[in-house]
Amino acid sequence: MSDVAIRVENLSKAYQLGDFTTGTLSRDLHRWWMLMRGKEDPFLNIGETNNREVKGDSDIVWSLKDISFDIQQGDAVGIIGKNGAGKSTLLKILSRVTSPTAGNIKVKGRIASLLEVGTGFHPELTGRENIFLNGAILGMRKNEIKQHFDAIVDFAGVERYVDTPVKRYSSGMYVRLAFAVAAYLESEILVVDEVLAVGDAEFQKKCLGKMNEVSTNQGRTVLFVSHNMGAVSTLCNKSIILKHGSLQLMGATSTVIDRYISSNEYNSGQIYADAIELKQKSTYAGFHAIRLISKSRGVTTDFTINEQIVIEVEYDVYNDGHMIQPSVHLLDVLGTCIFATFSAASVSSNFDKYANVPLKKGRYKSTCIIPAHFLNDKNYRISAFLVPDNSMDKMAITESVLSFSIVETGEMRKEYTGEWIGVVRPKLYWDTERLETEV
Amino acid sequence: MEVNSANEHWDLEIRSNDNLFNLHLKDVWHYRDLLWLMVRRDFVSFYKQTVLGPLWFFIQPIFTTIIFTIIFSRVAKIDIDGATPVLFYMAGTVAWNYFSDCLNKTSTVFRDNASIFGKVYFPRLIMPLSIVCSNLVKFGVQFLLFIVLLVYFCFTGQAHPNWYILLFPVIIVLMALLGLGLGLIITAMTTKYRDLAFVVSFGMQLMMYATPIIYPLSTPLKRGHSIIVYNPMSGLIETFRYGFIGTGQFYSFAFFYSVVACFVVLVLGLVVFNKVEKDFVDTV
């Protein structure tokens, strides 16, 4: 097919763990000697796949192993996977920052990659000078930059400051300017890492909009790595799941995201302290475990529409005398918060004797129940928090720590069988009266 | 489909086993604007942080010349073929400084730019090339100082420029290439094994004394110290000085040896650099 923009063939990348010692040198020599004699590369048979949870015996780890796929021109492809699945490595190889250990990538057109915004910005130089410098680093010629100069300044909204050294810019302006330069790259392929994690919400929207325009209107190919399923699903028409350095699934974004979220890869219904990724740590309390429990089947990620979802949060309180309030947020697939709840007396339907009082040191378990007949048949995620003494600054945060899906049982489907819209599907009170006999 | 794909045209192939001699010089040419912008950046950011600005460039050669004149001429009384000591030492110092700056700065190019190299691709060679060009600015300023001194001594009849002065641009280019080549080799080797970085500053000092800067090339020739003759910088410095102040002579064998050595070192440097640049990000 002629409209393939990127062809990845048997791509592998190995990393050496630990120090470079004499072992490295002798292995390099051995490898060279084997290759010189036209034999198979001995390197390719050692090492193991990159699973960070399992302790390996080899100091060679395959960050990517034998990956092949084609990307059609004009596609926007999202690359998703856990930390350490090889996403960044793939981007690095595509951006030619590092080279593959084996295999190759063939590309049609120019690649512009944005692993970071503002690479090479120099604080002493003015906005104008930095636009040219950064543009040139990203591979633009001088007259290309000149051509887009006004548009770049306009997009970034820094017109008044364009002749001021960027060290005097606010961090927001800095990021906006940096992204604006990249947005006007005249390349057929755009490779983007999670640069959108910076900047305010409005600007993030603007960036997503720009990238959307780039892929749909201008027909350019976009590769996008993100943890933000919302961004991936808005921007990308196709997606790839990487797992332990191998390609697990490639297909339409909605299918792939659904698979990813409901896969065990994403979660298993319970998670313990060592696997919980904290966005913020607290010196007062820490998570021990978080579980999703079905009353009939125990720990699970699949709940039927007619059963309660029991969320258990086990946590350690480190010191005596502080109030610790566990809190849970329910999110939809796109990361929108559906509700936030916590254990305080005025917001819960029962009386929790440990809420609102200072706790003694020790391990506690709080249980929160989402009622049956409340959620829709969709995928949901939860974030968990431990708030000491009502202080948001000191709380422990873990975002999107577990996910689960609600499965239809048919019991609400006796009258209507079509698609049921809405993020929730509560069973509510309904009553009808007949007011007139004639109208 | 498979048959078709064999004939398809690809703009870029990223492969694991790239040819050692594929130096991507075409890429470098494409990024020539970046080279110029880098040079500008170095220059602007250098003088923006200082009070005296480019004046600092003068201070180093003046001090070195004064110290050399006092120690090697007055105290040690090293024979310099009857030349004016100030002019003799300054000629050597200014030329040597350019070479040593090129080498020193290019020898840490991977370490200094690790963060930017780790984030974006552009031909890595742009960075060392921009260093060599930036240093040219500094050299230009110092060279001006030397010219002022030279004009003065011409009037007093103590300097005798001759036709070999025309080799000046060639000498500068050769010194730049030699400094670049050696720097590339060193930076490539220090990415994996850091120890070498410590040897460099020490080695540079040794090399300076093995180059005819505080003595004319005739001295080691008379005494048969072959190592100094095999130093590729020797022929360059001697010719530079001979052209401008007329001390010493043009040793054609030394000069042509230097030319050959510069190119050999440069090609070696480029190949080694090219080999390492591909995945130095993983090792640095």
Interface residues (C-beta under 8 A of the other chain):
Chain A: M1 S2 R7 Y15 Q16 F20 T24 L35 K92 I93 L94 S95 R96 V97 T98 S99 P100 T101 A102 G103 N104 I105 K106 V107 K108 G109 R110 I111 S113 L115 E116 T119 G120 H122 E124 L125 E129 F132 L133 A136 I137 L138 G139 R141 K142
Chain B: M1 N4 S5 E8 H9 W10 D11 L12 E13 I14 R15 S16 N17 D18 H30 Y31 D33 L34 L37 M38 R40 R41 V44 S45 K48 Q49 I116 F117 G118 K119 V120 Y121 F122 K192 Y193 K278 D279 V281 D282 T283
